[in-house]
Amino acid sequence: MAPFNSQYAEPNFMYKYDQYDQKLVDERVEQYRDQTERYLAGGISEEEFLPLRLQNGLYVQRLAPMLRIAVPYGLMSSHQVRKLAHISRKFDKGYVHFTTRQNIQLNWPKLEEVPDILAELASVEMHAIQTSGNCIRNTTTDQFAGVANDEIEDPRPWCEIIRQWSTVHPEFAFLPRKFKIAVCGSEEDRAAFLLHDIGLQLVVNDAGETGFQVFAGGGLGRTPVIASSIREFLPKEHLLTYLDAILRVYNRYGNRDNKYKARIKILVRAWTPAVFAERVEAEWAHLKGGPATLNGTEIDRVTSFFSQPDYLSVNETAVDNDIKALAAGSIGFSRWLDRNIRPQKQPGYVSVTLSLKPAGVAPGDVTDRQLETIADLADRFSFGEIRSTHNQNIVLADVAKADLFELWELAKTSGLATPNIGTINDMICCPGGDYCSLANAKSIPVAEAIQRKFDDLDYVYDLGDLELNISGCMNACGHHHVGHIGILGVDKKGEEWYQIQLGGSANKNAALGKVLGPSLSRDAVTDSIEKLLDVYVENRLDQEAFLATYQRIGIEKFKQRVYGTAS
């Protein structure tokens, strides 16, 4: 067992607030408390209060306020997760929702109690700053950062540097529109960086130096765009000055008159990536080598927070043999090993994905008791560290292989061991019309219907890796554009209908899905998905995944099966 089980100790390999961080967060809490009290007393108008609450992560949804809590690059301690459990019990309805930006949402807080929630969060180095509004949002990365076999360099220190630079940055507090950054440090893209306003890929140049390839202009929503490379290699020390240059160009020339044309992707596409890159380089010429240039001391300071835990020496052959014997005696454990476990570059250790997608539960939802179980499991098996994922699951990294069977048994009793990672039932799904005032249709009932339809695990596993994403509206919070199968809720004369798209992908070969045909009623969606899967099974080559089959045979056979005729 990993040598860490102190209930309230903090892991020593994640960033800790310094006095400036804590002072900033504490002062923001008191500032917002005063603003809320003045608003409730009638001293601040609704129009004046709107940007103030958005800057602190508070939305007004269909049925109640919603508070979005920042989880920088998806990293939390067990102590923080226990606090979230406490908050959800005391101030909400006893559960939280994990989002595709690795953040957490409370769906039922009372407006007048939000300052108290923020104070509780501040006590464990958490906040809701910049989780909304036209500013730089939470920077995201790979959930396996620091332990992935294909890692070029750990991206977490760079995410933390970006977090410190972007938090309440006075120049970028009121951008033309919201702004999102992702950092990828591995060969495989698990951060979907090509779908961000800025995507940063760590690369090694011909001289053996590590730096960044910079992409700009990606995003989903009403106008989905895959980001374009604007700089092939950026030395590390120039990261912040180059980001400053990009943001300055966008801040100056982004469309502020039409929010549907305000994202940087519209500007990049209008100018062309080449022209946009020229404008950024021209702006950077004034910033390069300036005060924001990173020196080795600062890079080393931040990197030091992400040191490795104390790994044990392991006889991997003996441990692997023990695991094989246990798997041979338990089909449930065997399936979980196949789907929820990922090898690490550290010998004898693996990363475990705790599925938040059991049938009958809204994808990404976790109860207060499950949060406490996750914290206990983290203390016992993963050095007190917890990671939220882009796919709305939880990862426990650095789990000793010898502890896997015990971890599985404990996770199973709390509904956290569903062996469905990477399958059709491990879907991304936004809250949709059940909560969101922007949604055209409900997403959660569609997700549940699909999960119940495809409950035969042998069939699901035979289908192989398959990404199904569901959004309740064109804002695309469920990333339907880049699902192998994407489902979009649309309004049709006041009724909820659903459009299906095929062929999307969020990896380094990012692709936007194509619309299959006319929208379908909710009752027809699940049967239509089954027909699509039938076409795949009938046409796939040996071991060929759904996306590869689609790319090889095209959309017409799928369309004909669902609608009865080809176009």
N, C-alpha and C positions, 0 to 999 in steps of 0.2 A: 504493500500500500504506500502511496505517496506520503512523504514525511511532513504532512501538513493537516492539522485538524482542529486548530484553534478557532472557536466559533466566531470571534469578532476580529481576528487579526486581518490585516490588509496584506495582500500579496506584495512582495517587494520588487516586482518586475512590471509595474504599470505606473503611469505618470501620477504623481501626487501634487496637489495644489501647493503653491508657495504662498507667502503672505499677501502677495499682490492678487493672485487668483481669488483667494478667500475673501479679501476685502472687497473686490469688485462684485462678487456674487452676493455678499451680505448687504452691500449698499444698494444693489439693484432690488433686492427683496423689499427693503424698507421704502425705497422710492416707489415701487409698484404698490405697496400697501397704502401709501398716502394717496396715490392716484386712484386706486379702487375706492377708498373711503370717500374721496371727493366726488367721484362719479356717482356713487350710491346716494350721496347727499344732494345731488343735483348741481354740484359746483362745476362739473365737467360734462359737456354734451356728449351724446352718442357718437357724433362725428369726430370729436376731439379724442374720445376714449379709444376708438377703433385702432389707430396705429399704436397706441400705448399697450393695449392688450396683445396685439399681434406680435409686438417686439418681445413679449414674454410668453409666447407660445399658446395663447388662448384664442380659440375659435368659438364661434357660436354655430352649432350644428343644427340638425333637423329637430332634435328633441331636447337637447341640453348643451351646455358648453362642452368643449373638448380641449384638454390640455396636452400638448405634445412636449415630452421630456427629452432632452438631448442625451444621447449616448455616444460620445465622441469615438469615432471609428469602431463602434460596436463593443467596446471593452468596459466591463464592470467587475467589481469585486463582490464577494458574497455578502459583505456588510451592506453594500449599496442595494443589492437585490432584496435583502431582508427589509430594508427601509421602504422599498417600493411595495412590498407586500403589506407592510403596516399602513402606508398611505392609501393603498387601494381599499383596505378594510375600513379605515377611519373616515376617509373623505369620498369614497366612490362606492361601487357595488361589488367589490371583492374580486376584481379581475383587471388585467391590463391587456393592451393590444400592441404587438410588435409590428413595426412598419418596414417597408422596403428600404428605408434609409437608416436602418439599424436603430431607430429611435423607439420610444414607448409612448403610447397614448392612453390617457384616462378619458373615458367617454361620458362620465356623469358627475364631474365636480360641480360644486356650487360656486357661482362667481365670487361671492363674498368670502369664500374659504380658500380661494386660490393663493392669496398671499401666505396663508399658513402652510399650504402645501409646498410653496417655494422655499419657505424657511426650513421645513423638514428636509427638503432636498439639499439645501445649502449645508446642512449639518453633516452630510456625507459626500461633499464635493460633487454635487449634481445641480443642474439648473434647467431652465427652459428657454434660455436666451437664444435668439436667432433660429428658433425652430419654425418660425413663420416670418412673414413680412418680406419686403423686397431687399434682401440682404444675402450675405453668404451663409448658406445653411450648413448643416452638419456634414463634415468631410467623411467619406466612407472608404472602406477598403475590404480586402479579402478576409473572410472569417478565419482563415488558416494562416494568417500573417505570423511570421516568426517560427513556424513549425513545418511549413509546406516543403515537400521534397523538390518542387520545381522553382523554388524561390531564388531570385537573383539577389535581392536584398530585402530585409525587413522594412516594409513601408510605414510601420507605425510611428517611428520617430518623425518622419516627414509629415504624417497626418497631424501629429501633435504640434509641430512647428507651424503648420498652416492654421491649426485651431488658435494658437496664441496670436498669430498675426491677424486673423480675421475677426476675432471676438471684439465687438463694439468698435471696429475700425471706423473712425469718424468720416473717412472719405467715401466709404462704401456702405453706409447705413441705409441709404435711400436710393438704391439702384433702380433702373427702369423696371426690373422684374426680379423675382427670386433667382438665386444663383447657386449651382451645385458643383462640387468638385469631388472627384474620386481618384485614388492612387492605387496603382497595381504594381506589385513587386515581384510577380511570378511570371513564368512562361505562359501558363493558362490564365485567362482573364476570369476571375471570380468576383470582380468588382463592377462589371459592366461599365468600364470607364469610357467606352465609345458613345455612351448614351448620356453623357454629362456636359454641362456648359464648358468645363475644363476637365480633361482626362490626362492623367500623368502616368506614363509607363516607365518604370526604371529599366534602363538599358546599359549595356557596356559597349563603349566605342572601340575602335581599332587599336587605341593606345592602352586598352585595359582599364580605362577610367569609367566609373559608374556615374551616370547622370540621368536625365529625363528626356524622353520623347514627349513633346507637348501636343495635345489635341485640343481643339476648341470647336464649339458650335453644335454639340450633340444635345439631344433631348427628345422627349416623347410628346404627349399632349396632343393638341389639335393638329400640329404640324410636326410629325416625327422626322427627325434628322439624325443621321449617324455622323459623329464628329470627324473633322478633318485634321490631319497632321499639319501643324504650322511651324514646328521646329523639330528637326531630327535629333538634335542633341543639345541639351542645356546643362552646363556644369552645375553641380549641386549648390555651390555657394551663391549662385545667381537665382535660385528658385523664387525668393520673395520679390526681388526687384522685377522679375519677368512677370510674375502674377500681378504685381502692381500695374505693370504696363498694359496687360490684357484688360484688367478691370477699368483702368482709366479710359481706354479707347471705348469700351462698352458703355461706361458711365456717361461719356460725352456724346456718343453717336447713337446709342440705343433709342428705340422709339418709345417715347413717353406719352404719346397721344392715344395709342391703341394697345391695350394690354395683351391682345391676341397676337400682336406683332412685336412685342417688347423684348422677347428673349434673345440672347446673343446668337442663337442659331439662325434667326431671321437676318440679322446683320451680316453674319459670316456668309450666308447664302446669297444675299443681295450684292455684297461686294466681291464675292468669290473668296475662297480660302487664301489664295495667293495675295490678293490685295489686302485682306485683313491682316495677314502675317506681316506685310510691309508696314502697315500702320503701327502694329505692335512693336516692330523692330525700331521704328522711328521714335516712338515714345520711350522705348527701353534705353535708347541712346542717352537720354537725360537722367536715367535712373541707375544704369549699370555702374557698379563700383561705389554706389552711394551708401548711406547709413544702414540700409536694410540688407546689405550684402552679408551673407552668413560666413562667419569665420569658423575655423576648426574647433575652437573652444566651445562655441555655442552648439554646434552640431554634436560634439561629444557629450555636452551636458544633457541634452535631451535624449540622446541615444542611451545614456547610462541608466535611464529609467526602465529600459526594456531589456534588462539582463535576463539570462536564462535561470530557471529555477534549479534546485539541487537534484539533478537526475541520479537515479540509482544505476549501478552496473547490473546488467541483466543477461542471463543465459537465454538468448532468444530462441534457440532451438528447443530447449526444454519447455519454455513457456508456450511456444507455438504448438508443441505436441499436446500439452495439457488443454489448450483451447480447442484443438481439433477433437479431442476426446469428449469434451463437454458439448461441443456443437453436434457431434454424432448422436448424442443422447437427448438433444432438445432441438426440434425443428424451429421453435420460436427464437432461440438464441442464435441458431445458424442463420436464419433470415436476417436478424438484426445485425449480425456481423457482416453479412454481405452488403447491406444497404446503408447502415448508419455509422460505419467505422472507416476511418481514413488513416493510412500509414503516415508517420511523421519522419522527418530527417533525423530525429533523435532515436537511437537504437532502443528497442524495448518499450516505446511509447507510441500512442495513437491519439487521434482526435475523435471524439464521439459527438455525433449530432443527435440531440434530443428533439424528436419530432413534435411540433406544435400543430399537427394536422390529423388528429384522430377523427374518424367519421362522427358527424353530429356536433362538431365544435367549429366555430368560425376560425378559419386559418389565421394563426398568429395570436389567438387569445390564450391567456394563461391566468389561472385563479391565484388568489393570494396564497393558498396552501401549496399549490404547485411551485410558486416562486420560492417559498421557504424550503421546499424539497430540493429545488435546483441549487439553492445556496448551500444546503447541507451536503449535497453531492459534490459541489465544487470544493468545499472545505475538505472533504474526505478523499477525493480522487484527482482534483485538478488544481491543487495549490491555491484554492480560493478564488480562482479567476473564472469569469463567465463571458461568453461572446454572443452577441446577437448577430443574426445574419441577414443579408440582402433578401434571402428566401423566406424570411419570417420563421426561422427556427432558432435553436440555441445550440452552441457548440461548447463542449468542455474539452479543452486541449490538454496535452501533457498527461494523459491517463496511462498508467502502467498497464501493459497488456495483462499482467497477472491479476488485475483487479476487474477485468471486463465482465466476468460472469456475475460477480457480486453487484457491480454497478447496474447491469441489465436487470437483475431481479428487483433492486430497489426502485429503479426508474419505472419498471413495468407496473408496480403497485400504485403509482401515481399517474398513470396514463401518459407517460413521457417516453415510452419505448416502442411506439408504433414503427414497424420496419418498412417505411415507405419513402425514404429519402431518394429523390431523383426519379420517382415514378409519377404517373399521372395524378395520383392522389396527394402528392407533395406540391400542391398548386399555390401560386401566388394569388392573393385575393384581397381587394380593397374592402373596407367596411360597406361601401355601396349605399343604397337607398335606405337601409335599416338605420343609418346614422347620419350620413352626409347630406347636407342640404343642396349640394351641387349635383348629386347623382341623378341620372335619368331612370335607373332601374336598380333592383336589388342584386347584390352579388353573392351574399352568403347562402341563400337558399339554393342557388345554382351550384355552388361548390359542394354543398351537402348532398344534393341529388346525384352529382357525379361520383362522389365518394361512395355513396350507398349502391349506386349502379355497378361500380367496379370494385366490389368487395372480395372478389376471388383473387387471393394473393398469387396463386399460381399463374393465373391469366395476366395479372398486373406485371409480375416479374417477367413473363414471356414477352410482354411489350417492350421491356427494356427502358432505357432512359427516355423520358418524355416530359417536356415542360409545358404545362397548361397554365395560362395566366388569365385572370378575370378582372375587368374594370367595370365600374358602374356608370362611367361617363367618359367623355373625350379627354378629360384631364389625365387619364391613363395612370392613376396611382397603382393599379394592378399590373402595369407594364404589358398590356395585352398585345401591343404592336410587336413585341419580341418573343412571345411565346411560340413554341413549335405549333401549338394550337392556342389561339387567342380568342377570348370572348369579350365583346363590348356591349354593355347595356345602352339601349337607345330609346328615345321617346317617340312613339308613333301614335299621334292623335290622342295623347293622354294615357296611353297604355305602354306597359313595359315589354320591349322586344329585345332580341339579342342578335348581334352580328358576329359571325365567325370568321376568323382570319387564320391562314396557314403559312408556315414557312419562316416565322420569325426566329431570331437568334440574338443572344446578348453577349456572345463571346467575342474573341478577336476577329472572327469572321461574321461580325454583326450584320443582321439582315432584318428588314422590316417585313412583316407578314402581308400577304395579299388577301383581300376580301374574297371569301368563298362565293357569296351570292347574297340574295335578299335576306333581310333579317327574319328571325324565327321567333315564335312564341316561346315562353319559358318551358311549356310542356314538351316542346319539340327539341329543345336543346340537347338533352341527354341522349335521346335516341339518335340524333344526328351525330353526336360524338361517337357513338357506337358504330355507326355506319362508316365514319372516317377511319376508325381503327380497323374495321373489317377490310377496307381497301388496302390499308397498310400491310396487314397480315397476309393478304392474298398476293401482294406484289413485292414484298421485301425479298432481298437476297439473304444468304446465310449471314446471320449476326448483324444485319444492317439495321441501324436505328431509324426511328420514324422520320427524323429530319432528312437523313440521307436518302431515304426512299422517296420522300416528297420532292427533293431536289432533282432526283433522277427521272421520275415519271411525270412531274408537273402537277398542275392543279385540276385538270379536266376530269380525271377519273374520280377524284374525290367529289367534285361538284356534281357529276352525273349521279353518283350514288345517293347524295343527299336530296337533290332536287328532281331527279328522274330524267333530266335531259342535259346534254352538253351545250355549251354556248356556241 
